[in-house]
Amino acid sequence: MADIESARTTFGKFDVNGDGFVTADEFKAAMAAMGDPFVTGPVADAVIASKDANGDGLLSFDEFWASLNK
């Protein structure tokens, strides 16, 4: 099981605008900022979709947390 405070910190690095959701564009930009320029738009879309439980195209903290605890 992951540590929820560490998870919130990590989630915050991806949720650039602080709205509580991570978009594919935010994910792609955060990965590039962390040194991974190989995350393309389609890859970012696929990563978000794989964790997006409600299918809204956004990753909420609850969905992120759930993915860490599978």
Secondary structure as the mmCIF struct_conf table of DSSP 4:
data_model
#
loop_
_struct_conf.conf_type_id
_struct_conf.id
_struct_conf.beg_label_comp_id
_struct_conf.beg_label_asym_id
_struct_conf.beg_label_seq_id
_struct_conf.end_label_comp_id
_struct_conf.end_label_asym_id
_struct_conf.end_label_seq_id
HELX_RH_AL_P HELX_RH_AL_P1 ILE A 4 PHE A 14
TURN_TY1_P TURN_TY1_P1 VAL A 16 ASN A 17
BEND BEND1 ASP A 19 GLY A 20
STRN STRN1 PHE A 21 VAL A 22
HELX_RH_AL_P HELX_RH_AL_P2 ALA A 24 ALA A 33
TURN_TY1_P TURN_TY1_P2 MET A 34 GLY A 35
TURN_TY1_P TURN_TY1_P3 PRO A 37 PHE A 38
HELX_RH_AL_P HELX_RH_AL_P3 GLY A 41 LYS A 51
TURN_TY1_P TURN_TY1_P4 ALA A 53 ASN A 54
BEND BEND2 ASP A 56 GLY A 57
STRN STRN2 LEU A 59 SER A 60
HELX_RH_AL_P HELX_RH_AL_P4 PHE A 61 LEU A 68
TURN_TY1_P TURN_TY1_P5 ASN A 69 ASN A 69
#
